Amino acid sequence: MAGKHPIQIPPVRPLYRFAATGLGASMWFFLMYRAKQDGAALLGLKHPWDH
């Protein structure tokens, strides 16, 4: 079943590939940082107005 597929994907410039990797990594770092800071409030285990 493997053969030549009619849709050809052109190669991506290295700048775009590295930029996408960097932006994706920074997004995940930010999400993990926010989950560490207030993950309990996000999951409903703690109310943000309770001190």
C-alpha positions in Angstrom: 0.0 0.0 0.0 3.0 2.3 0.2 3.5 4.4 -2.9 4.0 7.8 -4.2 1.4 10.1 -2.6 -0.1 12.8 -4.8 0.4 15.6 -2.2 4.0 16.8 -1.8 5.0 18.8 1.3 7.7 21.3 0.5 10.7 21.5 2.8 10.5 24.2 5.6 13.1 26.8 6.1 15.3 26.2 9.2 14.3 29.6 10.6 10.6 28.7 10.7 11.4 25.3 12.2 13.6 26.7 15.0 11.1 29.5 15.7 8.2 27.0 16.0 10.2 24.8 18.3 11.2 27.7 20.5 7.7 29.2 20.7 6.3 25.7 21.4 8.8 25.1 24.2 8.2 28.6 25.7 4.5 27.9 25.7 5.0 24.6 27.6 7.4 26.2 30.1 4.9 28.9 30.8 2.0 26.4 31.2 4.1 24.3 33.6 5.1 27.4 35.6 1.5 28.5 35.9 0.5 25.0 36.9 3.1 25.0 39.6 2.0 28.4 40.9 -1.8 28.0 41.0 -2.5 24.5 39.8 -4.7 23.6 42.8 -7.0 26.5 42.0 -7.1 25.5 38.3 -8.1 21.9 39.3 -10.7 23.2 41.8 -8.9 21.8 44.8 -8.5 25.2 46.4 -10.5 28.4 46.0 -8.4 31.4 44.9 -10.1 33.7 47.4 -9.2 31.5 50.4 -5.9 32.5 51.9 
